[in-house]
Amino acid sequence: MSIWTDTHCHLNHPEFASDRAQVWNRAQEAGIRYAIVVGYDLASSGWAIQLSTQLAGCFASIGIHPHDATQCTPETLRRLQQLASQPDVVAIGEIGLDYYRNLCPRQAQQRAFRLQLQLAVQLQLPVIIHCRDAYDDLLTILSEYPVRGVLHCFSGELHHAQRAVEMGWFLGIGGVVTFKNAHTLREVVQQTPLENLLLETDAPYLAPMPHRGKRNEPAYIPVIAQTVAALKGVSLAELSTATTGNAFRLFALKE
């Protein structure tokens, strides 16, 4: 069986409160050996760390989502720095810009984004980026910091992907790639080098076909992988080796 890594899931989400252990067991049975549980505010970041100590193969990422950018106070940053000292914390995120929902003013989003990028530079940690309808501003800001990371659930145009790859970034590919109307994303996957791709679920969100509209789980990584492998013209074994290797390289994961 191939070994897979889900580089972005939210097992810390309330939707998994009643059966979290079973969900992770199903993932392991499907070959998902490793996962990054991603925080989106202080509470979920702390919970991600706790889960990383309870679920074998899970690691944690901590950060403030752009929807909650106004929460990114000096005290919050101090707390994030404290949380980052835990051994299973492998990234800052998810952080970034969201001009689609605009739940926080864009100026506040950019400020919180920059502050957390500075923290990542200080801690020498990679970052997990959330971006919707903001790739031009996002890539410009990223170019100003000596950071590396992944553009989670990539939804930009091909030229955005090409610029990101030139900057040394990874693209996170999830269930959306299985949707029939995902023409741009499929072209992006075809044109992006295998060494710049990561697989993710964003569980409980964005379940792949044929599970679309239902709760997503890390166990669905192989479903996503089938589409990606077909687009890249590689075997599942080759895709598994490449994407898990990419995850280990970016996040400095340990067995």
N, C-alpha and C positions, 0 to 999 in steps of 0.2 A: 504493500500500500504506500502511496506517495505521502510525504510529510508536508503539511501546509501550515502557513502562518496567517492568521487574521490580524492585520496591522491596525485595524480600527473597529472596535466594537464597544458597546455600552452595556456590559453586563452589570454595571452599577445603576442601570435605569430601573425605576420602579416596576416596569413591565415584567422584569425577571424576578421579582421579590418572592414569588411563590414556588418557583421551580428552577432556581439558578443552578444548583448543583446538577440537576438532571440535564439542563441545557448544555452545560460544559461536558458532561459525560457523553452526550450525543455527538458533540463536536469532536471529542477525542476518538470516538468510534469511527468517525468519518475521516480521520487522519489529520485533524487539526491539532498539531502538537503544541503550538505556541499562539498566544494572542496578546494584544495590547489593549487593556481596558482604559478608555480615554475619558478624562475628566473634562467638565465644561463649566464648573464653578467650584468654589471652595469645598462645598459639601460632597459633590460627586468626585472631586479629586481625592479627598480623604478616603472615600469609599473605594475608589479604584485601588488605592494602596492597600487597603485592608483585604480586598479580594485577591490581590497579587500574592498575599501571604497564605491564602486559603486554597486557591485553585492552582494546581501544579501546571506550570508552563505559562502562566499569566504574568504579565508585567503591567506597569501603570504609567500613565501620562497625566500631567496636571496642568491646568490652565483655566483662563476665563474666556468663555465664548464671546464673540462680538455682540450677540444679543444682550449680554450682561456687562457691556463695556463700562458702564457707569459704576460698576462695583469694583473696578480696578483701582482701589485706593492704595496709598502707601502701606497701610496695615495689611491689605490683601496681598500685596507684593511681598511683604515681610513673611507672611504666613506661607505663601508659595515657596519661598526660599527655604523655609524650615522643612516643608514637606519634601522638597527635592533632595534632602539629605538621606531619605530612605533608600535602601539598596535596590529596590525593584523599580524605582522611578527611572525611566529611560528616555523621557522626552518632555518638552513643554508643549502643551496643546490640549484641546484644540483652541487655537487662537486665529485671528485673521480679520476679514472684512466681509460684511454681508449687506450689499446694497439692494438686495431683492426684497427682503422683509423690512429693512430699515427700522428695526425695533429700538435702536439707539442712534443718536445723531452721528453722522459720518465723522465729524471731528472727534467725538468721544471714542468712536471705534478705532480711528487711526492712532489716537493717543495711547489707548490701552494696548493696541497691537505693538507699537514701538516700545513701550515699557516692558512688555513681555519678551520681545526680541532681545532687548538689552539684558534681561535676566538670563535668557538662553545663552547669550554670548558669555556672560559672566560665569555661568555654571558649566559651560562647554557641553551643552546638551542640544540634540537636534530638536526640530520643531514640527508639529503636526498642524497643518494649515487648513482652516475652513474658509472657503471663498465662494461667494455667489454674486454674479454680475459686477465684479470689482477687480477683474484680473489686471487691468492696466495699472491701476493705483497699487495693487498688491505687489506686482512684480517690480515696480519702481521702488517701493519701500524695501522689499527684500534685497534689492541690489545694493542697498546702503549698509547692510550688516553682514559680517562674516559668519553666516549661519548656513546650515544645511537641513534638509528635511523632506517632507512629502506634502504635496498638494492633495489633500484628502478628497475623495469623491470628485475627481476632476470633472469640471463641467465647462471649461473654456473652449476657445476655438483652437484650431490646429496651430496657428501662429503663436498663441500663448503657450501651448505645450512645447513647441520647438524652442521658444525663448527660455522656458523653465529648464529644459534639458540642457541647453547651452550653459546655463548657470549651475548645472550639476544637481538639479532637483529630481526627485522621484515623483511619479504620478500614482495616486491611489485609485485603483479600479475596482468598482463594486457591482452590485446587482443591476444598476442602470444599463450596463453594457449588454444585458440580455434583452432589453426592451426593444420592440420592433422599430420604434421611431428614433433610436439612439444612433443615427447615421453619423453625426459628427464625432461622437465618442468612439465609435468603431473605427473611423478613419484615424483618429488620434492613436488608438491602440496599435493599429497596423503600422503607423509611421514612427512610433516611439521605440527606441532600442529596448530589448528585453532587460538589459541591465539597469533601466530606469523605471521599471514597473513593479508595483506592489499590489497585492490582493487584499481586499477588505470587505466587510459586510456592512458596517455602520449599524449593526443590529442594535435595537429592534426595528430600525427604519430600512426602507428601500430593499425589500426582499426581491430576489431575482425571479424571473419566470421559471416555473409555473406557479410560484408562491406569491406573486405580486399582490399586494393588498393585505397580506397576512403579516404576522410578526416575523421579523427576520431573526436568524440565528447564525452563530459562527459555523454550524454544521453545513451551511449552504455554500461555503467557500468552493467545494469541488464543482458545484453547479455553475458558479461564476467562471471558474477555471476552464470549464469545457468550452465556453464561448471565447475566452481569451486565447486559449491554445489554438482553436480553429482559426482565429483572426491572424495569429502569429505564424501559423503553419508549423507548430512544434507539438511534440507529444506532451501528455499530461505530466509524465515523469520529468521531462526537461523543464517544463514550466514550474513544477514544484521545486526542483533544485535551484532554479534561477531566482524565483521570487522569495523563497525562504532565505537563500543566500543574501539577497539584497536587503532583507529585513535585518539579518544578523549584522550586515555591514553598516547599515545606517544607524541602528539603535544599539549596537554593541551588546546584543543579547548574549546570555550565557546559558549553557545547557543545564 
